[in-house]
Amino acid sequence: MLVYLAQQPTGPEFGKASPLGLLVILILLAGTVLLVRSMNKHLKGLPETFEPEHPEPDQKADDGTEPGVIAVEESEPKQSS
């Protein structure tokens, strides 16, 4: 294995990388940098919390309610026979 690694690679195709590959990598890198900068600008504009400033209207509707529970009111008590 060490003998194989010590040999200098030679051949007709060695060292013939396309400049188009470098161009594609640079375009992807520039796009990534621009997307990260844009995301940071948008994140700075967000509030610290999403809690409402005046929760009274929402709280009134939420008091005593549980999701999926239906309140049933009986008008007359059942009589057992």
Secondary structure, DSSP 8 states (H G I E B T S, - for coil): -HHHHHS---STTTT---HHHHHHHHHHHHHHHHHHHHHHHHHHTS-S----S--HHHHHHHTT--TT------SS-----
